[in-house]
């Protein structure tokens, strides 16, 4: 079907050029620079496209909300949120800051909220990111078994009772991926409630059967545990 072709075609296009254009419903496209060399965070992955376009559907009110993106990579998702009026902090490792800054600069004329880039290493102190944001955005952040525990610690440290975490990921069937994914959601369910956003609520064009968006909230604790 068409969905099958979609993601692969998007990815082939992404690798060739350095700039990925992401069309928006209103106004000019986002222009996102990518780096072909140097690790996973440097191209706009399909899950980022799907999540960015989901934000545009208006399902989650973003205007004047505080938004934090984890593992932002090129910054596509966070920058899209900023064009929808959110006050956004995109975070990733030190080596991705330069790329994030470039993309923030290239799209700043489209931003109606605000956007800045900061280093956030999963598992480390998050004091400077308090108070808890209204939204945490994550696209394709589940790769490595060794990053699961630090990522979960960061999520627990960052979220308040009203924080909505939107996690978008491409279901991968190769190698250790299914096992890592299963473990991640198992660990997540100890402290969080998970709800899958149905495909028919995704953007009608940017969607795929194997890309899922989860809406995640802290479990409400009642009395002593």
C-alpha positions in Angstrom: 0.0 0.0 0.0 0.9 3.6 -0.1 1.9 3.7 3.5 4.5 1.1 2.9 6.2 3.3 0.3 5.9 6.5 2.3 8.4 6.1 5.1 11.1 4.5 3.0 10.7 7.2 0.3 10.9 9.9 3.0 14.1 8.4 4.3 15.8 8.0 1.0 15.1 11.7 0.3 16.4 12.6 3.7 19.8 11.1 3.3 20.5 12.6 -0.1 20.1 16.3 0.6 21.2 18.3 3.6 18.0 20.3 4.0 14.7 18.6 4.7 11.6 20.7 4.1 8.6 19.9 6.3 5.4 21.4 4.9 3.1 23.1 7.4 -0.7 23.6 7.2 -0.3 27.3 7.6 2.5 29.3 6.0 6.0 28.3 4.8 7.6 25.0 5.4 10.2 24.4 8.1 13.7 24.0 6.7 15.7 21.5 8.7 19.4 21.0 8.1 20.6 17.5 8.6 24.0 15.9 9.0 24.7 12.8 7.0 27.8 11.8 9.1 27.7 11.3 12.8 25.2 9.1 14.5 21.5 8.8 14.7 20.4 12.3 15.7 21.2 13.9 12.4 18.4 13.2 10.0 14.7 13.8 10.4 13.3 10.4 11.2 9.8 9.4 10.2 8.5 9.3 13.7 9.6 13.0 14.1 7.6 13.8 11.0 4.5 12.0 12.2 4.7 13.6 15.7 5.3 17.1 14.3 2.3 16.8 11.9 0.2 15.4 14.8 0.9 18.5 16.8 -0.5 20.5 13.9 -3.9 18.8 14.1 -4.5 20.8 17.2 -5.3 17.8 19.3 -3.1 19.2 22.1 -3.4 22.9 22.8 0.2 24.3 22.6 -0.2 28.1 22.7 1.7 29.5 25.7 2.4 26.0 27.0 5.9 25.0 28.2 7.2 22.2 26.1 10.4 20.1 26.4 11.7 17.8 23.7 14.0 15.0 24.6 16.5 13.5 22.1 15.6 16.3 19.8 18.1 15.6 17.1 17.4 18.1 14.3 14.8 19.8 16.5 11.9 19.2 14.0 9.3 18.4 16.5 10.1 21.1 19.0 10.5 23.8 16.4 7.0 22.8 15.0 5.6 23.1 18.5 7.2 26.6 18.7 5.5 27.6 15.4 2.2 26.6 17.1 2.8 29.1 20.0 4.5 26.9 22.5 7.6 28.0 24.6 9.9 25.2 23.8 13.3 23.9 25.0 14.8 21.3 22.7 17.3 19.1 24.3 20.0 16.7 23.2 23.6 15.8 23.7 26.4 18.4 23.4 27.4 17.2 19.9 23.9 18.0 18.6 23.7 21.6 19.9 25.2 23.2 16.9 22.7 21.5 14.5 19.9 22.5 16.8 21.0 26.1 16.9 21.3 26.2 13.1 17.7 24.9 12.7 16.3 27.3 15.3 18.0 30.2 13.5 16.8 29.0 10.1 13.1 28.8 11.2 12.9 31.6 13.8 10.8 33.8 11.5 8.1 31.1 11.7 8.1 30.8 15.5 5.1 32.3 17.3 6.1 31.1 20.8 9.8 30.7 21.7 12.5 28.0 21.2 15.9 27.5 22.7 18.4 24.5 22.8 20.0 23.0 25.9 22.1 20.0 26.7 20.2 17.4 28.7 21.9 14.1 29.3 19.4 11.4 30.3 19.8 10.2 33.9 21.5 13.4 35.1 20.3 16.3 37.1 17.3 18.1 35.7 16.9 21.0 38.2 17.4 23.6 35.5 14.4 22.2 33.6 12.0 22.7 36.5 9.1 23.4 37.1 7.7 20.5 35.2 6.7 21.3 31.6 3.2 21.0 30.3 4.4 18.7 27.5 7.3 16.4 26.9 7.9 15.4 23.3 9.9 12.3 22.2 10.3 10.9 18.8 12.2 7.7 18.3 14.0 7.8 21.6 14.1 4.0 22.2 17.1 2.4 20.7 19.6 1.2 23.2 19.0 -1.0 26.1 21.6 0.9 28.2 19.6 4.2 27.7 16.3 2.8 29.0 17.0 3.3 32.7 18.5 6.8 32.3 15.6 7.9 30.1 13.0 6.6 32.5 14.8 8.4 35.4 14.7 11.6 33.4 11.0 11.2 32.6 10.2 10.6 36.2 12.3 13.6 37.3 10.8 15.9 34.7 7.1 15.1 34.9 4.6 16.6 37.2 1.0 15.3 37.7 -0.2 17.4 34.8 2.6 16.8 32.4 1.6 15.1 29.1 4.3 13.1 27.5 3.8 12.4 23.8 6.1 9.6 22.6 6.2 8.7 18.9 8.1 5.7 17.7 8.5 3.4 14.7 7.9 -0.2 15.6 10.9 -2.1 14.4 11.0 -5.8 14.0 14.7 -6.4 13.5 17.2 -7.8 16.0 16.9 -6.7 19.6 14.5 -3.8 18.8 11.2 -5.6 19.8 12.7 -6.8 23.0 14.0 -3.3 24.0 10.7 -1.8 23.1 8.8 -4.3 25.2 11.1 -3.7 28.2 10.8 0.1 27.8 7.0 0.0 28.0 7.0 -2.5 30.8 9.3 -0.3 32.9 7.3 2.8 31.9 4.1 1.2 33.1 5.3 1.1 36.7 5.0 4.9 37.1 3.0 6.0 34.1 -0.4 5.4 32.4 -0.1 4.8 28.7 -2.7 5.4 26.1 -2.3 4.9 22.4 -3.5 7.7 20.1 -5.6 6.0 17.3 -4.2 6.2 13.8 -7.3 8.1 12.6 -6.3 11.0 14.9 -2.9 11.3 13.2 -2.3 13.7 10.3 -4.2 12.2 7.4 -1.1 12.2 5.2 1.8 11.8 7.6 0.8 8.5 9.2 1.9 4.9 9.0 0.6 1.6 10.4 3.9 1.0 12.1 4.4 4.4 13.7 2.7 4.8 17.0 2.0 7.9 19.2 1.5 7.2 22.9 0.0 9.7 25.3 1.7 9.1 28.7 0.9 10.5 32.2 2.3 10.0 35.7 0.2 7.6 37.7 -1.7 9.5 40.3 -0.5 8.3 43.7 -3.1 8.1 46.4 -1.9 7.8 50.0 1.2 6.0 51.1 2.6 3.5 48.6 
